[in-house]
Amino acid sequence: MANSKLSAFFSLILVFLSGGVVGVFGDRAYNHTLSSVRSQEKKQDPEDVKKQLIAEMAKEVNLDGQQVARLEKIYDDTRERFNVFNKQRNTEARAIWDDQTAQIKALLRPDQVALYESLRARKEAERKAHRKGGPPNQKKD
């Protein structure tokens, strides 16, 4: 009886460990596939995208020359509107972040403000490195 309990225990351990191994390899395979898809989806030049869309529309919908010209204007106007919208949104977001920073500085003691500024500078450098695709700055011990 004790032998069958021990055998069942080791079987459960083996199933658990094999599930963990399969999970790790599955996760790595999934993330590798996802990262390769993302690298293929690099941002295209907006002009190239516009040309592709217009060519597809002209072919599929049988647009004439005048319609193509108007479609180009529509795409250009839409892009400009989005640019204005994003600029306005970024300005408003910057004002909110600046207000947050001012509130945080107001609650800190003078000796903490310098430490806070140092932390903010380090975090900003990490964000910039991350945007460029490089590794974030890491502390060296």
N, C-alpha and C positions, 0 to 999 in steps of 0.2 A: 504494500500500500504506500509506504514511504517512497519507494522507488518511482511509482507512477506520479506522485505529487512533485517530486524533484524533476522528473521528465517534463511534466506539464509546465512547471516554473521556467525551466530552461527554454522550452518551446515559446512561451510568452515573451521571454527576454529576446530570443532570436527574432520573433515577428516584430517586436518593437524596434529593435536595432535596424532590421532590414527596412522597415518603414521610414526610419530616420534617414538612412542612406539614400533611399529612393527619393525622399523629399528634398534632400540637399542637391542631388544631381538634377532633379526636375526643376528646382528653383534656379540653379545656375544655367541650365539650358534655356529656360524661359527668359531670364534676364539677358542672356547673350543674344537671343533672337530679337528681343525687344530693343536692345541697344543697337543692333545692326540695322533694324528697321528705322530707328530714329536717325542714325547717321546717314541713311539714304534719303531721308526726308529733309535734307538741308534746305534752308530757305532759298527759294529761287528768286531771281531778279524780278521785281514787279512788272517790268516791261515785258519780259519773256512770258510771264504768266498771262498778261493781258493779250499778247499776240496769240498765244495758244487758245485762249478762250474765244477770241474773235474768229480765229481760223475755224475752230470747231463749230461755232454758231453759224458762220458763213456757209460752211459745208452742209451742216445738218438742217438748217432752216432756209437755205437758199437765199441768203441776203444779197441785195444788190449793192453797188458801190456807195450809194448815198446812205443806205442803212448801216453799212460798215463804218462810215465816217461818223454817223450819229452814235453808234454803239461805242466807238472809241472815245467820243466826248463824254458819254455817260460813265464809262469806266474811269476816265480821268477825273471827272467831277466827284464821283463817289470816293476815289482815293483821296482827293483833296479834303473832302468833308471828314473822312476818317482821320486824316492827319490833324486837322483843326480840333476835332473831338479829343484825340489822344493827347495833344498838346495841352488843351484845357484841363483834361483829367489829371495829367501829370503835374500841372501847376497846382491844382487843388490838393492833390495827394502830398506834394512837397510842403504845402502850408500846414497840413495836418501833422506831418512828421516833425516839422520845425516847432510847432506848438507843443507836441509831446516832449521833444528834447528840452524846450524851455521849462516845462513843468517839472521834468525830472531834475534838471539843474537847480531849480528853486527849492527842491526838497533836500538836496545834498548839502553837506557841510563844505566849506571852501577846500579842505584837503581832499575831499572825495571827488570834486569836480574835475581835477586833473586826472585822476584815475579813470573817471567816466569818459573823458575825452580820449584817453589812451585806448580804452576798450572800444569806443566807437570807431576810432581810426583803424584798429585791427580788424574789426568786423567788416568795415568798408573794403579794406584790402582783400579780405577773404571773398566778399561778394564779387569784386572785380575779377579776381582770379577764377572764380567759378564761372562767371559769364564768358571768360576767354577760353574756358575748357581746361584750364590748368588745375593742378591740385591746390586746395586751399593752404594757406600758410599754417604750418604746424609748429607748436612750441617744441624747442629742443631742450632736453633735460641735461 
